[in-house]
């Protein structure tokens, strides 16, 4: 095994207006657990894996970008049951877009958090993701 190589992504930093409120939102909708609450920053984990760091900001910076006038997400989550999570989030009042089936590339949908950050959810049965 080679030393000094990138092994994966440890976590993603997401700007939010109220770190406590956003942290609770992610815990309630996704079952993440909060670690390392530093007041204006907190870490969200799924079991023992770091997922997101929420960072409180007082400006309109969001984790999005534009391509040809269309706002895009920066982070994609993966699931093994996209229909169930889409349905559950819809019933919980989360702003979700329709599921898009792109054949061999999988199924996707986009949702929005409390601050307007966009996230993609992906299901692809032909791609094995292990941790």
N, CA, C and O atoms as a printed pandas DataFrame, in Angstrom:
     atom_number atom_name residue_name chain_id  residue_number  x_coord  y_coord  z_coord
0              1         N          UNK        A               1    0.830   -1.179    0.000
1              2        CA          UNK        A               1    0.000    0.000    0.000
2              3         C          UNK        A               1    0.873    1.241    0.000
3              4         O          UNK        A               1    1.813    1.371    0.785
4              5         N          UNK        A               2    0.539    2.133   -0.890
5              6        CA          UNK        A               2    1.313    3.362   -1.052
6              7         C          UNK        A               2    0.924    4.388    0.010
7              8         O          UNK        A               2   -0.261    4.597    0.266
8              9         N          UNK        A               3    1.911    5.023    0.624
9             10        CA          UNK        A               3    1.642    6.089    1.592
10            11         C          UNK        A               3    1.414    7.407    0.878
11            12         O          UNK        A               3    1.861    7.594   -0.254
12            13         N          UNK        A               4    0.718    8.319    1.540
13            14        CA          UNK        A               4    0.548    9.664    1.010
14            15         C          UNK        A               4   -0.458    9.779   -0.113
15            16         O          UNK        A               4   -0.344   10.693   -0.930
16            17         N          UNK        A               5   -1.440    8.891   -0.192
17            18        CA          UNK        A               5   -2.431    8.968   -1.269
18            19         C          UNK        A               5   -3.782    9.419   -0.718
19            20         O          UNK        A               5   -4.067    9.260    0.469
20            21         N          UNK        A               6   -4.584    9.967   -1.575
21            22        CA          UNK        A               6   -5.940   10.348   -1.202
22            23         C          UNK        A               6   -6.771    9.075   -1.083
23            24         O          UNK        A               6   -6.765    8.241   -1.989
24            25         N          UNK        A               7   -7.482    8.924    0.029
25            26        CA          UNK        A               7   -8.261    7.714    0.282
26            27         C          UNK        A               7   -9.749    7.931    0.057
27            28         O          UNK        A               7  -10.518    6.969    0.031
28            29         N          UNK        A               8  -10.160    9.173   -0.104
29            30        CA          UNK        A               8  -11.580    9.492   -0.279
30            31         C          UNK        A               8  -11.851   10.878    0.248
31            32         O          UNK        A               8  -10.928   11.615    0.594
32            33         N          UNK        A               9  -13.107   11.228    0.308
33            34        CA          UNK        A               9  -13.508   12.527    0.846
34            35         C          UNK        A               9  -13.908   12.326    2.300
35            36         O          UNK        A               9  -14.722   11.455    2.608
36            37         N          UNK        A              10  -13.344   13.121    3.185
37            38        CA          UNK        A              10  -13.628   12.990    4.610
38            39         C          UNK        A              10  -14.979   13.595    4.961
39            40         O          UNK        A              10  -15.756   12.973    5.685
40            41         N          UNK        A              11  -15.278   14.782    4.470
41            42        CA          UNK        A              11  -16.547   15.466    4.726
42            43         C          UNK        A              11  -16.639   16.659    3.794
43            44         O          UNK        A              11  -15.669   17.014    3.125
44            45         N          UNK        A              12  -17.810   17.274    3.753
45            46        CA          UNK        A              12  -18.054   18.464    2.941
46            47         C          UNK        A              12  -18.531   19.578    3.859
47            48         O          UNK        A              12  -19.305   19.330    4.783
48            49         N          UNK        A              13  -18.080   20.799    3.616
49            50        CA          UNK        A              13  -18.472   21.954    4.415
50            51         C          UNK        A              13  -19.624   22.668    3.713
51            52         O          UNK        A              13  -19.558   22.956    2.518
52            53         N          UNK        A              14  -20.693   22.951    4.485
53            54        CA          UNK        A              14  -21.893   23.571    3.935
54            55         C          UNK        A              14  -22.205   24.834    4.735
55            56         O          UNK        A              14  -22.282   24.780    5.962
56            57         N          UNK        A              15  -22.384   25.969    4.057
57            58        CA          UNK        A              15  -22.729   27.208    4.760
58            59         C          UNK        A              15  -24.210   27.243    5.130
59            60         O          UNK        A              15  -25.068   26.878    4.327
60            61         N          UNK        A              16  -24.501   27.685    6.353
61            62        CA          UNK        A              16  -25.877   27.787    6.829
62            63         C          UNK        A              16  -26.037   29.073    7.642
63            64         O          UNK        A              16  -25.052   29.639    8.116
64            65         N          UNK        A              17  -27.277   29.528    7.801
65            66        CA          UNK        A              17  -27.559   30.739    8.569
66            67         C          UNK        A              17  -27.595   30.465   10.070
67            68         O          UNK        A              17  -27.139   31.292   10.860
68            69         N          UNK        A              18  -28.129   29.318   10.470
69            70        CA          UNK        A              18  -28.272   28.964   11.883
70            71         C          UNK        A              18  -27.820   27.517   12.050
71            72         O          UNK        A              18  -28.552   26.590   11.705
72            73         N          UNK        A              19  -26.632   27.330   12.573
73            74        CA          UNK        A              19  -26.018   26.011   12.629
74            75         C          UNK        A              19  -26.816   25.041   13.514
75            76         O          UNK        A              19  -26.914   23.858   13.187
76            77         N          UNK        A              20  -27.374   25.509   14.605
77            78        CA          UNK        A              20  -28.158   24.628   15.486
78            79         C          UNK        A              20  -29.428   24.158   14.784
79            80         O          UNK        A              20  -29.740   22.967   14.790
80            81         N          UNK        A              21  -30.156   25.091   14.179
81            82        CA          UNK        A              21  -31.401   24.766   13.486
82            83         C          UNK        A              21  -31.139   23.826   12.306
83            84         O          UNK        A              21  -31.878   22.864   12.102
84            85         N          UNK        A              22  -30.096   24.104   11.537
85            86        CA          UNK        A              22  -29.748   23.254   10.398
86            87         C          UNK        A              22  -29.290   21.878   10.848
87            88         O          UNK        A              22  -29.631   20.871   10.227
88            89         N          UNK        A              23  -28.518   21.830   11.927
89            90        CA          UNK        A              23  -28.075   20.544   12.455
90            91         C          UNK        A              23  -29.256   19.671   12.849
91            92         O          UNK        A              23  -29.291   18.484   12.524
92            93         N          UNK        A              24  -30.218   20.252   13.544
93            94        CA          UNK        A              24  -31.425   19.512   13.934
94            95         C          UNK        A              24  -32.204   19.040   12.703
95            96         O          UNK        A              24  -32.742   17.933   12.700
96            97         N          UNK        A              25  -32.269   19.874   11.658
97            98        CA          UNK        A              25  -32.984   19.527   10.429
98            99         C          UNK        A              25  -32.362   18.278    9.796
99           100         O          UNK        A              25  -33.084   17.358    9.408
100          101         N          UNK        A              26  -31.030   18.239    9.688
101          102        CA          UNK        A              26  -30.352   17.080    9.100
102          103         C          UNK        A              26  -30.493   15.841    9.985
103          104         O          UNK        A              26  -30.638   14.735    9.465
104          105         N          UNK        A              27  -30.454   16.000   11.294
105          106        CA          UNK        A              27  -30.650   14.876   12.208
106          107         C          UNK        A              27  -32.055   14.312   12.027
107          108         O          UNK        A              27  -32.226   13.098   11.915
108          109         N          UNK        A              28  -33.058   15.182   11.999
109          110        CA          UNK        A              28  -34.455   14.737   11.880
110          111         C          UNK        A              28  -34.755   14.048   10.557
111          112         O          UNK        A              28  -35.463   13.041   10.534
112          113         N          UNK        A              29  -34.227   14.575    9.452
113          114        CA          UNK        A              29  -34.571   14.037    8.136
114          115         C          UNK        A              29  -33.669   12.895    7.675
115          116         O          UNK        A              29  -34.092   12.076    6.860
116          117         N          UNK        A              30  -32.441   12.822    8.177
117          118        CA          UNK        A              30  -31.485   11.850    7.652
118          119         C          UNK        A              30  -30.847   10.958    8.704
119          120         O          UNK        A              30  -30.071   10.064    8.366
120          121         N          UNK        A              31  -31.156   11.184    9.955
121          122        CA          UNK        A              31  -30.603   10.328   11.006
122          123         C          UNK        A              31  -29.128   10.545   11.267
123          124         O          UNK        A              31  -28.475    9.687   11.860
124          125         N          UNK        A              32  -28.585   11.685   10.832
125          126        CA          UNK        A              32  -27.192   11.980   11.142
126          127         C          UNK        A              32  -27.074   12.240   12.646
127          128         O          UNK        A              32  -28.068   12.541   13.308
128          129         N          UNK        A              33  -25.867   12.124   13.176
129          130        CA          UNK        A              33  -25.647   12.488   14.570
130          131         C          UNK        A              33  -24.640   13.630   14.620
131          132         O          UNK        A              33  -23.734   13.730   13.793
132          133         N          UNK        A              34  -24.830   14.480   15.614
133          134        CA          UNK        A              34  -23.999   15.681   15.751
134          135         C          UNK        A              34  -22.781   15.362   16.597
135          136         O          UNK        A              34  -22.873   14.740   17.656
136          137         N          UNK        A              35  -21.641   15.808   16.098
137          138        CA          UNK        A              35  -20.387   15.710   16.846
138          139         C          UNK        A              35  -19.657   17.038   16.712
139          140         O          UNK        A              35  -19.918   17.821   15.797
140          141         N          UNK        A              36  -18.756   17.271   17.622
141          142        CA          UNK        A              36  -17.856   18.429   17.530
142          143         C          UNK        A              36  -18.602   19.739   17.340
143          144         O          UNK        A              36  -18.296   20.498   16.420
144          145         N          UNK        A              37  -19.572   20.012   18.194
145          146        CA          UNK        A              37  -20.299   21.277   18.157
146          147         C          UNK        A              37  -19.382   22.367   18.702
147          148         O          UNK        A              37  -19.054   22.380   19.888
148          149         N          UNK        A              38  -18.973   23.278   17.824
149          150        CA          UNK        A              38  -18.053   24.345   18.191
150          151         C          UNK        A              38  -18.727   25.711   18.164
151          152         O          UNK        A              38  -18.061   26.733   17.992
152          153         N          UNK        A              39  -20.037   25.730   18.333
153          154        CA          UNK        A              39  -20.762   27.000   18.354
154          155         C          UNK        A              39  -21.244   27.421   16.984
155          156         O          UNK        A              39  -22.441   27.376   16.699
156          157         N          UNK        A              40  -20.314   27.831   16.132
157          158        CA          UNK        A              40  -20.683   28.256   14.774
158          159         C          UNK        A              40  -20.340   27.197   13.727
159          160         O          UNK        A              40  -20.524   27.419   12.531
160          161         N          UNK        A              41  -19.848   26.061   14.174
161          162        CA          UNK        A              41  -19.556   24.922   13.297
162          163         C          UNK        A              41  -19.960   23.655   14.037
163          164         O          UNK        A              41  -19.769   23.542   15.248
164          165         N          UNK        A              42  -20.519   22.703   13.296
165          166        CA          UNK        A              42  -20.746   21.396   13.899
166          167         C          UNK        A              42  -20.613   20.328   12.834
167          168         O          UNK        A              42  -20.891   20.551   11.656
168          169         N          UNK        A              43  -20.182   19.171   13.279
169          170        CA          UNK        A              43  -19.969   18.043   12.380
170          171         C          UNK        A              43  -21.160   17.103   12.435
171          172         O          UNK        A              43  -21.686   16.810   13.509
172          173         N          UNK        A              44  -21.581   16.633   11.267
173          174        CA          UNK        A              44  -22.643   15.647   11.157
174          175         C          UNK        A              44  -22.041   14.338   10.687
175          176         O          UNK        A              44  -21.298   14.307    9.706
176          177         N          UNK        A              45  -22.359   13.264   11.378
177          178        CA          UNK        A              45  -21.856   11.931   11.068
178          179         C          UNK        A              45  -23.026   11.006   10.767
179          180         O          UNK        A              45  -24.138   11.239   11.240
180          181         N          UNK        A              46  -22.790    9.973    9.996
181          182        CA          UNK        A              46  -23.695    8.839    9.830
182          183         C          UNK        A              46  -22.962    7.672   10.457
183          184         O          UNK        A              46  -21.951    7.208    9.930
184          185         N          UNK        A              47  -23.472    7.198   11.581
185          186        CA          UNK        A              47  -22.748    6.258   12.433
186          187         C          UNK        A              47  -21.377    6.864   12.761
187          188         O          UNK        A              47  -21.318    7.912   13.405
188          189         N          UNK        A              48  -20.279    6.237   12.338
189          190        CA          UNK        A              48  -18.949    6.769   12.637
190          191         C          UNK        A              48  -18.277    7.450   11.455
191          192         O          UNK        A              48  -17.088    7.763   11.515
192          193         N          UNK        A              49  -19.036    7.685   10.365
193          194        CA          UNK        A              49  -18.471    8.327    9.175
194          195         C          UNK        A              49  -18.816    9.808    9.152
195          196         O          UNK        A              49  -19.989   10.166    9.254
196          197         N          UNK        A              50  -17.818   10.675    9.020
197          198        CA          UNK        A              50  -18.131   12.098    8.869
198          199         C          UNK        A              50  -18.822   12.335    7.526
199          200         O          UNK        A              50  -18.440   11.749    6.514
200          201         N          UNK        A              51  -19.835   13.192    7.524
201          202        CA          UNK        A              51  -20.591   13.477    6.318
202          203         C          UNK        A              51  -20.490   14.960    5.960
203          204         O          UNK        A              51  -20.000   15.314    4.887
204          205         N          UNK        A              52  -20.956   15.821    6.862
205          206        CA          UNK        A              52  -20.977   17.259    6.612
206          207         C          UNK        A              52  -20.434   18.017    7.812
207          208         O          UNK        A              52  -20.514   17.556    8.950
208          209         N          UNK        A              53  -19.884   19.186    7.534
209          210        CA          UNK        A              53  -19.624   20.179    8.570
210          211         C          UNK        A              53  -20.480   21.381    8.210
211          212         O          UNK        A              53  -20.334   21.950    7.129
212          213         N          UNK        A              54  -21.366   21.765    9.106
213          214        CA          UNK        A              54  -22.190   22.947    8.902
214          215         C          UNK        A              54  -21.458   24.134    9.498
215          216         O          UNK        A              54  -21.026   24.094   10.650
216          217         N          UNK        A              55  -21.320   25.192    8.708
217          218        CA          UNK        A              55  -20.609   26.392    9.136
218          219         C          UNK        A              55  -21.540   27.581    9.036
219          220         O          UNK        A              55  -22.068   27.889    7.968
220          221         N          UNK        A              56  -21.737   28.250   10.171
221          222        CA          UNK        A              56  -22.636   29.398   10.208
222          223         C          UNK        A              56  -21.991   30.589    9.509
223          224         O          UNK        A              56  -20.835   30.928    9.762
224          225         N          UNK        A              57  -22.768   31.216    8.622
225          226        CA          UNK        A              57  -22.289   32.377    7.889
226          227         C          UNK        A              57  -23.359   33.449    7.909
227          228         O          UNK        A              57  -24.550   33.141    7.967
228          229         N          UNK        A              58  -22.946   34.704    7.860
229          230        CA          UNK        A              58  -23.914   35.805    7.892
230          231         C          UNK        A              58  -24.128   36.428    6.512
231          232         O          UNK        A              58  -24.662   37.532    6.402
232          233         N          UNK        A              59  -23.710   35.721    5.463
233          234        CA          UNK        A              59  -23.985   36.216    4.106
234          235         C          UNK        A              59  -24.789   35.175    3.341
235          236         O          UNK        A              59  -25.140   34.131    3.891
236          237         N          UNK        A              60  -25.076   35.452    2.087
237          238        CA          UNK        A              60  -25.929   34.576    1.286
238          239         C          UNK        A              60  -25.171   33.474    0.538
239          240         O          UNK        A              60  -25.697   32.904   -0.418
240          241         N          UNK        A              61  -23.954   33.175    0.959
241          242        CA          UNK        A              61  -23.191   32.108    0.329
242          243         C          UNK        A              61  -23.896   30.772    0.528
243          244         O          UNK        A              61  -24.326   30.448    1.635
244          245         N          UNK        A              62  -24.012   29.999   -0.549
245          246        CA          UNK        A              62  -24.649   28.689   -0.467
246          247         C          UNK        A              62  -23.818   27.669   -1.232
247          248         O          UNK        A              62  -23.005   28.037   -2.080
248          249         N          UNK        A              63  -24.019   26.390   -0.936
249          250        CA          UNK        A              63  -23.293   25.308   -1.598
250          251         C          UNK        A              63  -23.994   24.956   -2.907
251          252         O          UNK        A              63  -24.560   23.873   -3.054
252          253         N          UNK        A              64  -23.946   25.891   -3.852
253          254        CA          UNK        A              64  -24.531   25.711   -5.180
254          255         C          UNK        A              64  -23.663   26.446   -6.193
255          256         O          UNK        A              64  -22.829   27.273   -5.825
256          257         N          UNK        A              65  -23.867   26.140   -7.470
257          258        CA          UNK        A              65  -23.230   26.887   -8.548
258          259         C          UNK        A              65  -24.157   26.837   -9.748
259          260         O          UNK        A              65  -25.134   26.089   -9.742
260          261         N          UNK        A              66  -23.869   27.613  -10.766
261          262        CA          UNK        A              66  -24.734   27.650  -11.946
262          263         C          UNK        A              66  -24.022   27.170  -13.196
263          264         O          UNK        A              66  -22.833   27.422  -13.395
264          265         N          UNK        A              67  -24.775   26.473  -14.033
265          266        CA          UNK        A              67  -24.331   26.058  -15.357
266          267         C          UNK        A              67  -25.442   26.453  -16.324
267          268         O          UNK        A              67  -26.567   25.964  -16.224
268          269         N          UNK        A              68  -25.119   27.339  -17.257
269          270        CA          UNK        A              68  -26.085   27.799  -18.250
270          271         C          UNK        A              68  -27.385   28.268  -17.608
271          272         O          UNK        A              68  -28.477   27.945  -18.075
272          273         N          UNK        A              69  -27.245   29.041  -16.521
273          274        CA          UNK        A              69  -28.394   29.623  -15.855
274          275         C          UNK        A              69  -29.162   28.677  -14.942
275          276         O          UNK        A              69  -30.176   29.067  -14.363
276          277         N          UNK        A              70  -28.696   27.447  -14.806
277          278        CA          UNK        A              70  -29.385   26.461  -13.962
278          279         C          UNK        A              70  -28.563   26.197  -12.702
279          280         O          UNK        A              70  -27.381   25.863  -12.776
280          281         N          UNK        A              71  -29.204   26.354  -11.550
281          282        CA          UNK        A              71  -28.518   26.142  -10.282
282          283         C          UNK        A              71  -28.292   24.652  -10.057
283          284         O          UNK        A              71  -29.196   23.835  -10.236
284          285         N          UNK        A              72  -27.071   24.317   -9.663
285          286        CA          UNK        A              72  -26.677   22.917   -9.469
286          287         C          UNK        A              72  -26.192   22.695   -8.044
287          288         O          UNK        A              72  -25.848   23.640   -7.333
288          289         N          UNK        A              73  -26.172   21.455   -7.648
289          290        CA          UNK        A              73  -25.727   21.034   -6.327
290          291         C          UNK        A              73  -24.237   20.746   -6.356
291          292         O          UNK        A              73  -23.633   20.578   -7.416
292          293         N          UNK        A              74  -23.661   20.692   -5.161
293          294        CA          UNK        A              74  -22.241   20.380   -5.009
294          295         C          UNK        A              74  -22.056   18.965   -4.444
295          296         O          UNK        A              74  -21.051   18.312   -4.724
296          297         N          UNK        A              75  -23.020   18.496   -3.653
297          298        CA          UNK        A              75  -22.887   17.232   -2.930
298          299         C          UNK        A              75  -23.969   16.251   -3.374
299          300         O          UNK        A              75  -25.139   16.612   -3.502
300          301         N          UNK        A              76  -23.559   15.004   -3.607
301          302        CA          UNK        A              76  -24.496   13.926   -3.941
302          303         C          UNK        A              76  -24.425   12.850   -2.861
303          304         O          UNK        A              76  -23.354   12.320   -2.567
304          305         N          UNK        A              77  -25.576   12.537   -2.277
305          306        CA          UNK        A              77  -25.705   11.407   -1.363
306          307         C          UNK        A              77  -26.103   10.191   -2.181
307          308         O          UNK        A              77  -26.627   10.342   -3.285
308          309         N          UNK        A              78  -25.866    8.989   -1.667
309          310        CA          UNK        A              78  -26.329    7.800   -2.375
310          311         C          UNK        A              78  -27.271    7.008   -1.484
311          312         O          UNK        A              78  -27.204    7.090   -0.258
312          313         N          UNK        A              79  -28.150    6.240   -2.118
313          314        CA          UNK        A              79  -29.139    5.444   -1.414
314          315         C          UNK        A              79  -29.353    4.128   -2.150
315          316         O          UNK        A              79  -29.002    3.994   -3.323
316          317         N          UNK        A              80  -29.926    3.172   -1.453
317          318        CA          UNK        A              80  -30.281    1.912   -2.104
318          319         C          UNK        A              80  -31.792    1.823   -2.348
319          320         O          UNK        A              80  -32.281    0.803   -2.834
320          321         N          UNK        A              81  -32.536    2.894   -2.010
321          322        CA          UNK        A              81  -33.985    2.910   -2.217
322          323         C          UNK        A              81  -34.455    4.345   -2.418
323          324         O          UNK        A              81  -34.979    4.970   -1.496
324          325         N          UNK        A              82  -34.269    4.851   -3.606
325          326        CA          UNK        A              82  -34.549    6.252   -3.893
326          327         C          UNK        A              82  -36.029    6.594   -3.773
327          328         O          UNK        A              82  -36.372    7.690   -3.329
328          329         N          UNK        A              83  -36.910    5.674   -4.160
329          330        CA          UNK        A              83  -38.346    5.949   -4.091
330          331         C          UNK        A              83  -38.789    6.159   -2.641
331          332         O          UNK        A              83  -39.579    7.060   -2.360
332          333         N          UNK        A              84  -38.292    5.347   -1.737
333          334        CA          UNK        A              84  -38.681    5.467   -0.321
334          335         C          UNK        A              84  -38.193    6.770    0.291
335          336         O          UNK        A              84  -38.955    7.456    0.973
336          337         N          UNK        A              85  -36.935    7.121    0.057
337          338        CA          UNK        A              85  -36.413    8.360    0.662
338          339         C          UNK        A              85  -37.088    9.577    0.030
339          340         O          UNK        A              85  -37.369   10.549    0.730
340          341         N          UNK        A              86  -37.350    9.544   -1.259
341          342        CA          UNK        A              86  -38.038   10.646   -1.930
342          343         C          UNK        A              86  -39.440   10.825   -1.342
343          344         O          UNK        A              86  -39.854   11.944   -1.036
344          345         N          UNK        A              87  -40.154    9.734   -1.190
345          346        CA          UNK        A              87  -41.504    9.778   -0.635
346          347         C          UNK        A              87  -41.490   10.290    0.807
347          348         O          UNK        A              87  -42.299   11.142    1.175
348          349         N          UNK        A              88  -40.576    9.773    1.616
349          350        CA          UNK        A              88  -40.498   10.192    3.015
350          351         C          UNK        A              88  -40.191   11.674    3.140
351          352         O          UNK        A              88  -40.841   12.379    3.911
352          353         N          UNK        A              89  -39.192   12.160    2.378
353          354        CA          UNK        A              89  -38.853   13.580    2.436
354          355         C          UNK        A              89  -40.014   14.452    1.976
355          356         O          UNK        A              89  -40.279   15.500    2.564
356          357         N          UNK        A              90  -40.701   14.024    0.935
357          358        CA          UNK        A              90  -41.883   14.768    0.451
358          359         C          UNK        A              90  -42.927   14.873    1.548
359          360         O          UNK        A              90  -43.462   15.953    1.798
360          361         N          UNK        A              91  -43.222   13.751    2.206
361          362        CA          UNK        A              91  -44.214   13.743    3.285
362          363         C          UNK        A              91  -43.781   14.591    4.476
363          364         O          UNK        A              91  -44.620   15.122    5.202
364          365         N          UNK        A              92  -42.469   14.717    4.676
365          366        CA          UNK        A              92  -41.936   15.527    5.779
366          367         C          UNK        A              92  -41.856   17.005    5.422
367          368         O          UNK        A              92  -41.424   17.811    6.246
368          369         N          UNK        A              93  -42.262   17.376    4.216
369          370        CA          UNK        A              93  -42.283   18.781    3.825
370          371         C          UNK        A              93  -40.990   19.326    3.261
371          372         O          UNK        A              93  -40.858   20.537    3.086
372          373         N          UNK        A              94  -40.030   18.459    2.973
373          374        CA          UNK        A              94  -38.773   18.892    2.372
374          375         C          UNK        A              94  -39.030   19.199    0.895
375          376         O          UNK        A              94  -39.753   18.460    0.226
376          377         N          UNK        A              95  -38.446   20.277    0.389
377          378        CA          UNK        A              95  -38.573   20.624   -1.024
378          379         C          UNK        A              95  -37.739   19.647   -1.838
379          380         O          UNK        A              95  -36.510   19.664   -1.769
380          381         N          UNK        A              96  -38.411   18.790   -2.614
381          382        CA          UNK        A              96  -37.741   17.804   -3.453
382          383         C          UNK        A              96  -38.203   17.960   -4.888
383          384         O          UNK        A              96  -39.352   18.320   -5.147
384          385         N          UNK        A              97  -37.308   17.690   -5.809
385          386        CA          UNK        A              97  -37.665   17.650   -7.225
386          387         C          UNK        A              97  -38.018   16.214   -7.594
387          388         O          UNK        A              97  -37.776   15.296   -6.810
388          389         N          UNK        A              98  -38.575   16.016   -8.756
389          390        CA          UNK        A              98  -38.963   14.687   -9.221
390          391         C          UNK        A              98  -37.752   13.775   -9.396
391          392         O          UNK        A              98  -36.639   14.240   -9.641
392          393         N          UNK        A              99  -37.986   12.476   -9.266
393          394        CA          UNK        A              99  -36.943   11.486   -9.540
394          395         C          UNK        A              99  -36.720   11.425  -11.045
395          396         O          UNK        A              99  -37.670   11.375  -11.826
396          397         N          UNK        A             100  -35.462   11.429  -11.433
397          398        CA          UNK        A             100  -35.072   11.337  -12.840
398          399         C          UNK        A             100  -34.355   10.008  -13.048
399          400         O          UNK        A             100  -33.361    9.731  -12.377
400          401         N          UNK        A             101  -34.845    9.188  -13.965
401          402        CA          UNK        A             101  -34.223    7.896  -14.261
402          403         C          UNK        A             101  -33.335    8.057  -15.489
403          404         O          UNK        A             101  -33.829    8.293  -16.591
404          405         N          UNK        A             102  -32.027    7.928  -15.297
405          406        CA          UNK        A             102  -31.070    8.087  -16.387
406          407         C          UNK        A             102  -30.474    6.745  -16.812
407          408         O          UNK        A             102  -29.310    6.663  -17.203
408          409         N          UNK        A             103  -31.297    5.696  -16.728
409          410        CA          UNK        A             103  -30.887    4.383  -17.213
410          411         C          UNK        A             103  -29.672    3.841  -16.509
411          412         O          UNK        A             103  -29.670    3.706  -15.285
412          413         N          UNK        A             104  -28.622    3.523  -17.271
413          414        CA          UNK        A             104  -27.421    2.919  -16.696
414          415         C          UNK        A             104  -26.700    3.846  -15.705
415          416         O          UNK        A             104  -25.875    3.387  -14.915
416          417         N          UNK        A             105  -27.009    5.140  -15.748
417          418        CA          UNK        A             105  -26.367    6.091  -14.837
418          419         C          UNK        A             105  -27.095    6.184  -13.499
419          420         O          UNK        A             105  -26.607    6.822  -12.565
420          421         N          UNK        A             106  -28.258    5.551  -13.409
421          422        CA          UNK        A             106  -28.979    5.514  -12.150
422          423         C          UNK        A             106  -30.153    6.464  -12.100
423          424         O          UNK        A             106  -30.544    7.066  -13.099
424          425         N          UNK        A             107  -30.699    6.578  -10.912
425          426        CA          UNK        A             107  -31.827    7.466  -10.641
426          427         C          UNK        A             107  -31.355    8.564   -9.700
427          428         O          UNK        A             107  -30.502    8.344   -8.840
428          429         N          UNK        A             108  -31.931    9.758   -9.879
429          430        CA          UNK        A             108  -31.507   10.921   -9.120
430          431         C          UNK        A             108  -32.718   11.763   -8.720
431          432         O          UNK        A             108  -33.758   11.728   -9.377
432          433         N          UNK        A             109  -32.566   12.511   -7.641
433          434        CA          UNK        A             109  -33.454   13.638   -7.370
434          435         C          UNK        A             109  -32.684   14.655   -6.548
435          436         O          UNK        A             109  -31.680   14.329   -5.915
436          437         N          UNK        A             110  -33.159   15.875   -6.566
437          438        CA          UNK        A             110  -32.515   16.986   -5.869
438          439         C          UNK        A             110  -33.447   17.458   -4.760
439          440         O          UNK        A             110  -34.662   17.533   -4.946
440          441         N          UNK        A             111  -32.866   17.776   -3.605
441          442        CA          UNK        A             111  -33.639   18.388   -2.526
442          443         C          UNK        A             111  -32.931   19.627   -2.022
443          444         O          UNK        A             111  -31.753   19.849   -2.303
444          445         N          UNK        A             112  -33.671   20.434   -1.271
445          446        CA          UNK        A             112  -33.170   21.705   -0.768
446          447         C          UNK        A             112  -33.233   21.699    0.757
447          448         O          UNK        A             112  -34.213   21.238    1.341
448          449         N          UNK        A             113  -32.185   22.211    1.397
449          450        CA          UNK        A             113  -32.212   22.317    2.856
450          451         C          UNK        A             113  -32.829   23.660    3.269
451          452         O          UNK        A             113  -33.337   24.396    2.424
452          453         N          UNK        A             114  -32.784   23.971    4.549
453          454        CA          UNK        A             114  -33.398   25.195    5.072
454          455         C          UNK        A             114  -32.801   26.467    4.500
455          456         O          UNK        A             114  -33.462   27.505    4.469
456          457         N          UNK        A             115  -31.550   26.396    4.047
457          458        CA          UNK        A             115  -30.828   27.583    3.587
458          459         C          UNK        A             115  -30.750   27.719    2.077
459          460         O          UNK        A             115  -30.108   28.640    1.572
460          461         N          UNK        A             116  -31.393   26.819    1.352
461          462        CA          UNK        A             116  -31.320   26.871   -0.099
462          463         C          UNK        A             116  -30.128   26.139   -0.679
463          464         O          UNK        A             116  -29.874   26.236   -1.880
464          465         N          UNK        A             117  -29.386   25.406    0.145
465          466        CA          UNK        A             117  -28.338   24.536   -0.375
466          467         C          UNK        A             117  -29.018   23.375   -1.079
467          468         O          UNK        A             117  -29.985   22.813   -0.564
468          469         N          UNK        A             118  -28.522   23.015   -2.247
469          470        CA          UNK        A             118  -29.081   21.897   -2.990
470          471         C          UNK        A             118  -28.215   20.663   -2.803
471          472         O          UNK        A             118  -26.989   20.752   -2.723
472          473         N          UNK        A             119  -28.872   19.508   -2.733
473          474        CA          UNK        A             119  -28.189   18.225   -2.612
474          475         C          UNK        A             119  -28.837   17.266   -3.593
475          476         O          UNK        A             119  -30.039   17.339   -3.848
476          477         N          UNK        A             120  -28.043   16.381   -4.133
477          478        CA          UNK        A             120  -28.505   15.365   -5.061
478          479         C          UNK        A             120  -28.545   14.036   -4.308
479          480         O          UNK        A             120  -27.697   13.773   -3.456
480          481         N          UNK        A             121  -29.533   13.204   -4.627
481          482        CA          UNK        A             121  -29.593   11.845   -4.088
482          483         C          UNK        A             121  -29.545   10.904   -5.278
483          484         O          UNK        A             121  -30.250   11.115   -6.265
484          485         N          UNK        A             122  -28.720    9.866   -5.193
485          486        CA          UNK        A             122  -28.432    8.979   -6.318
486          487         C          UNK        A             122  -28.612    7.532   -5.912
487          488         O          UNK        A             122  -28.192    7.124   -4.830
488          489         N          UNK        A             123  -29.231    6.769   -6.773
489          490        CA          UNK        A             123  -29.323    5.312   -6.626
490          491         C          UNK        A             123  -28.824    4.685   -7.918
491          492         O          UNK        A             123  -29.310    5.004   -9.003
492          493         N          UNK        A             124  -27.854    3.794   -7.792
493          494        CA          UNK        A             124  -27.353    3.075   -8.955
494          495         C          UNK        A             124  -26.992    1.672   -8.517
495          496         O          UNK        A             124  -26.022    1.469   -7.787
496          497         N          UNK        A             125  -27.759    0.725   -8.954
497          498        CA          UNK        A             125  -27.564   -0.676   -8.553
498          499         C          UNK        A             125  -26.315   -1.300   -9.176
499          500         O          UNK        A             125  -25.868   -2.354   -8.724
500          501         N          UNK        A             126  -25.746   -0.669  -10.205
501          502        CA          UNK        A             126  -24.568   -1.221  -10.882
502          503         C          UNK        A             126  -23.250   -0.670  -10.321
503          504         O          UNK        A             126  -22.178   -1.017  -10.815
504          505         N          UNK        A             127  -23.322    0.168   -9.316
505          506        CA          UNK        A             127  -22.119    0.773   -8.762
506          507         C          UNK        A             127  -22.049    0.456   -7.280
507          508         O          UNK        A             127  -22.922    0.866   -6.515
508          509         N          UNK        A             128  -21.034   -0.261   -6.873
509          510        CA          UNK        A             128  -20.894   -0.644   -5.469
510          511         C          UNK        A             128  -20.069    0.388   -4.735
511          512         O          UNK        A             128  -18.908    0.627   -5.065
512          513         N          UNK        A             129  -20.680    0.994   -3.736
513          514        CA          UNK        A             129  -19.987    1.962   -2.893
514          515         C          UNK        A             129  -19.819    1.324   -1.533
515          516         O          UNK        A             129  -20.803    0.938   -0.903
516          517         N          UNK        A             130  -18.588    1.208   -1.073
517          518        CA          UNK        A             130  -18.315    0.583    0.216
518          519         C          UNK        A             130  -17.508    1.525    1.079
519          520         O          UNK        A             130  -16.778    2.379    0.576
520          521         N          UNK        A             131  -17.643    1.363    2.376
521          522        CA          UNK        A             131  -16.897    2.193    3.329
522          523         C          UNK        A             131  -16.309    1.331    4.408
523          524         O          UNK        A             131  -15.643    1.840    5.309
